[in-house]
């Protein structure tokens, strides 16, 4: 018998969908609420490293994800010169083990669709355009009021509702989310035939310019600048700003830039970071994913860490008989230091770039890979 019988998951991203699937598959009754109106609204592009792919396999969606995404085993580094000269290429660590590629690019809507379809298949009750408005817990459970006026009682509430988690606020946790000082432009377009992996350009007018294939016919490209208020720009002005910044980068960037013509496929966000110290729970409400830890995407581990949170929490809830302090101690022992390693490394690399220091990027990536190659 599992430690819980009825669970509410708040948030339908990687962490929320992942834990919902694992619990429902074990016979737990799971409701998942997502404030966005449909799954296709959930984000842009993502790079998934091997440990994330291993977790997708555990959720039963790896084969479908591999068909939709674009896998590769090497990261290239190019110069911001007129030729986009390739400086060197680094074999990526296979952090998921030898059975998986080192990395795979994919669109977040495609990945979310696979996870939500699997959740529905195993019995999760999905409710979109809905969130929580009130939580009240006692020793036996949590009473929840929803934005549509309905209510329910659960053994556990999992807050997987992102960086600005409303669940976190409702249980009285004040957590400072700070900007790292960088802003990132992202855009989607067709994949040039020459792009078969991620390439990174350091230097020039931006801290980083790069791209990642997300499918046979698609790519997302990005440039990272000083964080600034870009909210007053029209979509057309946003597209023009990104294209202008990218003009210093060549090689495959020349073809990518010419294909960036749709303003609706450009977005701008800041790099942000926070890490919640243990405990991540308050009684029968627990935070996972970006609600507990978030970092700039400089080591491409955010999605993997969300999926690992889901795997560890799900397995403990299914394997244990009681939701008690021992269960929470086991969860925090397996997740907090591991998440801290990723957050600290991501912020360290971002700070190197801000300080215009030539950091040893490859060594830092290898040190993180050593940690995350071990099972969560």
C-alpha positions in Angstrom: 0.0 0.0 0.0 1.4 3.4 -0.9 1.8 6.3 1.5 -1.0 8.3 -0.3 -4.2 7.4 -2.1 -5.5 10.7 -3.4 -3.0 13.3 -4.7 -3.4 16.8 -6.3 -0.7 17.9 -8.7 -0.6 21.7 -9.4 1.2 22.4 -12.7 1.4 20.4 -15.9 5.1 20.9 -16.8 7.8 18.2 -16.7 7.8 17.8 -12.9 4.0 17.8 -12.5 3.2 15.5 -15.4 6.1 13.2 -14.4 5.0 12.6 -10.8 1.3 12.3 -11.9 2.1 9.5 -14.3 4.2 7.6 -11.8 1.6 7.8 -9.1 -1.4 7.0 -11.3 0.4 4.1 -12.8 0.8 2.7 -9.3 -3.0 3.0 -8.6 -3.0 6.3 -6.8 -6.0 8.6 -7.7 -4.4 11.8 -9.2 -5.9 15.1 -10.2 -3.7 17.4 -12.2 -4.6 21.1 -12.7 -2.9 23.4 -15.1 -3.6 27.1 -15.3 -2.9 27.4 -19.0 -5.8 26.6 -21.3 -4.2 23.7 -23.2 -1.0 21.6 -23.3 0.3 23.3 -26.4 0.8 26.6 -24.5 3.5 25.0 -22.3 6.7 26.7 -23.4 9.2 26.8 -26.3 12.3 24.6 -26.9 14.3 22.4 -24.6 17.6 20.5 -24.6 17.3 17.2 -22.8 20.5 15.5 -21.6 20.8 11.7 -21.1 19.6 11.6 -17.5 16.4 13.3 -18.7 16.0 10.8 -21.5 16.4 8.0 -18.9 13.5 9.5 -16.9 11.3 9.8 -20.0 12.0 6.1 -20.6 10.8 5.4 -17.0 7.6 7.3 -17.8 7.0 5.2 -21.0 7.4 8.0 -23.5 11.0 7.7 -24.6 10.4 6.0 -27.9 7.8 8.5 -28.9 10.0 11.4 -27.8 12.9 10.1 -29.8 10.8 10.0 -33.0 9.8 13.6 -32.5 13.1 15.1 -31.2 16.6 15.3 -32.6 19.4 13.4 -30.8 23.1 14.2 -30.8 26.3 13.3 -28.9 28.6 16.2 -29.5 28.6 19.9 -28.8 30.5 22.3 -31.1 32.2 25.6 -30.2 32.5 28.3 -32.9 34.2 31.6 -33.1 32.3 34.9 -33.6 34.3 35.6 -36.7 33.1 36.2 -40.3 33.4 32.5 -41.1 31.8 31.1 -37.9 35.0 29.0 -37.6 34.6 25.8 -35.7 37.1 25.8 -32.9 36.6 22.4 -31.4 33.9 19.8 -30.6 33.4 18.1 -27.3 31.8 14.7 -26.9 29.0 15.1 -24.5 28.8 12.8 -21.4 26.1 10.2 -21.6 24.6 11.1 -18.3 21.7 8.6 -18.8 24.0 5.7 -19.5 25.1 4.0 -22.7 21.5 3.2 -23.8 20.6 6.8 -24.5 22.0 9.6 -26.6 24.0 12.3 -24.8 21.4 14.9 -25.6 18.2 15.6 -27.6 16.5 18.8 -28.7 12.7 18.9 -28.7 9.9 21.5 -28.6 8.3 21.8 -25.2 4.7 21.6 -26.7 5.6 18.3 -28.3 7.1 16.9 -25.1 4.2 18.2 -23.0 1.7 16.6 -25.4 3.4 13.2 -25.0 3.4 13.5 -21.2 -0.2 14.6 -21.0 -1.3 11.9 -23.3 0.5 9.3 -21.2 -1.0 10.8 -18.0 -4.5 10.5 -19.4 -3.8 7.0 -20.5 -2.8 5.9 -17.0 -5.8 7.5 -15.4 -4.7 11.0 -14.3 -7.7 13.5 -14.4 -6.5 16.5 -16.3 -8.1 19.9 -15.8 -6.9 22.9 -17.8 -7.5 26.6 -17.3 -7.8 25.7 -13.6 -5.7 26.3 -10.5 -5.9 26.4 -6.7 -7.1 29.4 -4.8 -6.9 28.1 -1.2 -5.2 25.3 0.7 -6.1 24.3 4.3 -4.3 21.2 5.7 -4.6 19.2 8.9 -2.9 16.0 10.1 -5.1 13.9 7.8 -5.1 15.7 4.5 -5.4 19.0 2.5 -8.7 20.7 1.7 -8.4 22.6 -1.7 -10.5 25.2 -3.3 -10.1 25.7 -7.1 -10.5 28.7 -9.4 -13.7 27.2 -10.9 -15.4 27.2 -7.5 -15.0 23.4 -7.0 -13.2 21.8 -4.0 -11.6 18.6 -3.0 -9.6 16.8 -0.2 -6.3 15.1 -0.8 -3.7 13.2 1.1 -1.0 15.2 -0.6 -0.6 18.3 -2.8 2.4 18.6 -5.1 3.2 22.1 -6.1 4.9 21.9 -9.5 3.6 25.3 -10.7 6.9 26.9 -11.8 9.2 29.7 -10.9 6.5 32.0 -9.4 4.7 29.1 -7.7 1.4 30.2 -6.2 1.5 27.0 -4.1 4.7 28.1 -2.6 3.1 31.4 -1.5 0.1 29.7 -0.1 2.2 27.6 2.3 4.0 30.7 3.5 7.4 30.2 1.8 9.2 33.4 0.8 11.9 32.6 -1.8 13.9 35.3 -3.6 14.1 34.7 -7.3 16.8 36.9 -8.7 18.0 37.8 -12.2 21.5 36.6 -13.1 21.9 39.7 -15.3 21.3 38.1 -18.6 18.3 38.0 -21.0 17.8 35.4 -23.8 16.1 35.8 -27.2 14.7 32.5 -28.5 13.2 31.9 -32.0 12.0 28.9 -34.0 12.6 28.1 -37.6 13.5 25.4 -40.1 16.6 23.3 -39.4 19.4 23.8 -42.0 20.9 20.6 -43.2 24.3 21.6 -41.7 22.9 21.8 -38.1 23.1 18.3 -36.6 24.0 19.3 -33.0 24.1 22.2 -30.6 26.9 24.8 -31.4 27.8 27.6 -29.0 29.5 30.9 -29.9 31.0 32.8 -27.0 31.9 36.4 -27.4 30.9 39.1 -29.9 28.0 41.4 -29.0 26.3 38.6 -27.0 27.5 36.4 -24.2 26.3 33.3 -26.1 24.8 32.6 -29.5 23.7 29.1 -30.2 21.1 26.8 -31.7 19.7 23.3 -31.1 17.9 21.0 -33.6 14.5 20.1 -32.2 13.4 17.7 -35.0 14.1 16.8 -38.6 12.6 20.0 -39.8 12.9 22.4 -36.9 15.4 24.3 -34.8 15.5 26.8 -32.0 18.1 29.5 -32.0 19.1 31.8 -29.2 21.2 34.8 -28.3 22.0 35.9 -24.8 22.5 39.6 -23.9 22.4 41.9 -20.8 19.0 41.6 -19.2 16.9 44.6 -20.0 13.3 45.6 -20.4 12.2 44.5 -23.8 8.5 44.5 -23.0 7.8 47.8 -24.9 8.9 46.3 -28.2 6.3 45.1 -30.7 6.6 41.6 -32.0 8.1 42.9 -35.2 10.6 45.0 -33.3 11.5 42.0 -31.2 12.2 40.0 -34.3 14.4 42.8 -35.7 16.3 43.1 -32.4 17.1 39.4 -32.4 18.2 39.4 -36.0 20.4 42.4 -35.4 22.2 40.8 -32.5 22.7 37.6 -34.5 24.4 39.4 -37.4 27.8 39.0 -35.7 27.5 35.2 -35.9 28.1 33.2 -39.1 28.5 29.7 -40.4 25.1 28.0 -39.9 23.8 31.2 -38.3 23.7 32.9 -41.7 21.1 30.5 -42.9 19.2 30.4 -39.6 19.0 34.2 -39.5 17.5 34.4 -43.0 14.7 31.9 -41.9 13.7 34.0 -38.9 10.8 35.9 -40.4 7.8 35.1 -38.1 7.5 37.6 -35.1 5.2 35.2 -33.3 8.0 32.6 -33.0 10.3 35.0 -31.0 10.3 35.4 -27.3 12.5 37.1 -24.7 13.0 36.1 -21.0 15.5 36.8 -18.3 17.8 34.2 -16.8 16.7 33.7 -13.2 17.7 31.6 -10.3 16.6 30.4 -6.8 17.1 27.3 -4.6 14.8 26.4 -1.7 16.7 25.0 1.2 15.3 21.8 2.8 12.6 21.1 3.6 10.7 21.5 0.3 7.5 20.4 2.0 5.3 22.0 4.6 3.3 19.2 6.1 1.3 17.5 3.3 2.2 20.1 0.6 5.5 19.7 -1.3 7.3 21.7 -4.0 9.2 20.2 -6.9 10.7 21.4 -10.2 11.1 25.1 -10.8 8.9 25.9 -7.7 11.9 24.6 -5.6 14.9 25.2 -7.8 15.5 27.1 -11.0 18.7 28.2 -12.8 19.8 29.7 -16.1 20.0 27.0 -18.9 23.8 27.3 -19.2 24.4 23.6 -18.4 21.0 22.4 -19.8 19.9 20.5 -16.8 16.7 22.2 -15.7 14.3 19.8 -17.4 16.3 16.8 -16.2 16.2 17.9 -12.6 12.4 18.4 -12.7 12.0 14.9 -14.1 14.3 13.5 -11.4 12.3 15.3 -8.7 9.2 13.6 -10.1 10.9 10.2 -10.2 12.3 10.3 -6.6 9.1 11.6 -5.1 6.9 9.2 -7.0 8.9 6.2 -6.1 9.1 7.1 -2.4 5.3 7.7 -2.2 4.6 4.3 -3.8 7.2 2.3 -1.9 6.5 3.7 1.6 3.4 3.0 3.7 3.3 6.2 5.6 3.7 9.9 4.7 6.0 10.7 7.6 9.2 12.5 8.5 11.3 9.5 7.4 9.9 9.8 3.9 10.6 13.5 3.6 14.1 13.0 5.0 14.8 10.4 2.3 13.4 12.7 -0.4 15.5 15.7 0.7 18.6 13.5 1.0 18.3 12.4 -2.6 17.3 15.7 -4.2 18.5 18.9 -2.4 22.3 18.5 -2.8 21.9 17.2 -6.4 19.7 20.2 -7.4 22.2 22.5 -5.6 25.1 21.2 -7.7 23.2 22.0 -10.9 22.0 25.4 -9.8 25.5 26.4 -8.6 27.2 25.2 -11.7 24.7 27.0 -14.0 25.1 30.2 -12.1 28.9 29.9 -12.0 29.0 29.6 -15.8 26.7 32.5 -16.2 28.9 34.6 -13.9 32.0 33.7 -15.8 30.3 35.1 -18.9 29.1 38.3 -17.2 32.7 38.9 -15.9 34.1 38.4 -19.4 36.3 35.7 -18.0 37.4 32.9 -20.3 36.0 30.0 -18.2 36.8 26.4 -18.8 33.4 25.5 -20.0 34.2 22.0 -21.0 35.6 21.1 -17.6 32.6 22.6 -15.8 30.3 20.6 -18.0 32.2 17.4 -17.3 32.1 18.0 -13.5 28.3 18.4 -13.6 28.0 15.4 -15.8 29.9 13.3 -13.3 27.3 14.1 -10.7 24.2 13.7 -12.8 25.4 10.5 -14.4 24.6 8.8 -11.1 21.0 7.7 -10.7 18.9 10.2 -8.9 
